[in-house]
Amino acid sequence: MNTISVNYRLKWELKTDTKYKWSECGKLFNTQTGRMKKKVLNGSSIGYWIGRDFITLDNLRKELQLIPKQDCPF
């Protein structure tokens, strides 16, 4: 059996639900489940299904924040 591992550097997170994080290349991940979420077309709007809500890219940019740096105690 062959396996491939890929590492992504996460940069942004959703203000209201911090388990959804975006990588530097623009991919969305649910860090609680470890799955990548797909960008979808709903009607004529492009966005993501986050929970049961559809959030368009225009509205989503207002809700993003940089992931705060964590200080290492050592």
C-alpha positions in Angstrom: 0.0 0.0 0.0 1.3 3.4 -1.0 0.7 6.6 1.1 1.3 10.3 0.5 1.4 13.0 3.2 0.9 16.6 2.4 1.5 19.5 4.9 -0.3 22.8 4.7 0.6 26.0 6.5 -2.6 27.5 7.9 -2.8 31.3 8.0 -6.4 32.5 8.4 -9.4 31.4 10.5 -13.1 32.2 10.8 -13.9 34.7 13.6 -17.1 33.0 14.6 -16.0 29.4 14.4 -12.2 28.9 14.7 -12.2 25.3 13.6 -12.4 26.4 10.0 -8.9 27.5 8.8 -7.5 28.5 5.4 -4.0 27.7 4.1 -1.7 30.1 2.4 -2.7 28.5 -0.9 -6.4 29.3 -0.2 -7.7 25.8 0.7 -10.3 25.5 3.5 -9.9 22.9 6.2 -12.1 21.8 9.1 -9.4 21.2 11.8 -11.8 19.3 14.0 -12.4 16.6 11.5 -9.2 17.0 9.5 -11.1 17.3 6.2 -10.7 19.8 3.3 -13.9 21.7 2.3 -14.6 22.4 -1.3 -15.5 25.8 -2.8 -18.9 25.5 -4.4 -21.3 27.3 -6.7 -24.7 27.9 -5.1 -27.1 29.6 -7.6 -24.8 32.3 -9.1 -22.6 32.8 -5.9 -19.3 31.2 -5.2 -18.6 30.3 -1.5 -18.5 27.6 1.1 -21.0 25.6 3.1 -20.0 26.1 6.7 -22.2 24.1 8.9 -25.7 24.7 7.5 -25.0 28.2 6.3 -23.7 29.2 2.8 -21.2 32.0 3.0 -20.2 33.8 -0.2 -16.6 34.8 -0.8 -17.5 38.5 -0.5 -19.1 38.0 3.0 -16.4 35.5 4.0 -13.5 38.0 3.6 -15.1 40.2 6.2 -15.3 37.3 8.7 -11.6 36.2 8.4 -8.8 36.9 10.8 -5.1 35.9 11.0 -4.4 33.0 13.3 -2.9 34.5 16.5 0.6 33.5 17.3 1.0 31.2 20.3 3.8 31.8 22.7 5.9 28.8 23.6 6.4 28.6 27.4 9.8 27.0 27.0 
